[in-house]
């Protein structure tokens, strides 16, 4: 029982660290996906204006 009392705080802190890092990496992944989607939309808009230079984009 003494071993549990000694190891339990370290295990709890390790689990908290693991959950914190997991949430940080998931947030970073979501941010990268959103950035890639925004970049693709911007490239799509640039390509469509390059094909039709006479028309102005809606603002």
N, C-alpha and C positions, 0 to 999 in steps of 0.2 A: 504493500500500500504506500510505502514511502516513495517508491519510484514513481508512482502516478502523481503524487503531490509535487515531486520535483520536475517531472517532465511536462505536466499539464500546461503550465504557463507558456513554455516554449512552443508547444503544439498549437495553442490558441493564437499566439502571436504569428506563428508561421502560416496558419490558415487565414488570418486577417490580411497578411501580406499577400498571400496567393490570390485572395478575392480582389484586393485592391489592384494588383498588377493585371489580373484578368479583365477587370472593368476598364482599365486604362488602355489595354491592347484592343479591346472590342471597340472602344470609342475611337481609337486611332484608325482602325479598320473601316468603321463607318464613315469617318471623315475623308479617308482616301477614296472610298467609293463615291461619295458625294462630289468630291473634287474631280474625279475622273468623269462623272456624268456631266458636270458643268462644263468641263473642257470639251467633251464630245459635242454638247449642244452648241457651244461657241464655235467650234470648227464647222459644224453643220450650217450654222447661220452664215458664217464667212463664206462657205462654199456656195450657198444659195445666192448670196449677194454678188458673188463673183460670176455666177451664171447669168444673173439678171441685173446688170449694173444700172439700168434705167429706173428700176423701182427702188424706192426708199423703204427701209424697214419701218414698221409701226413703232411709234414711241409713246 
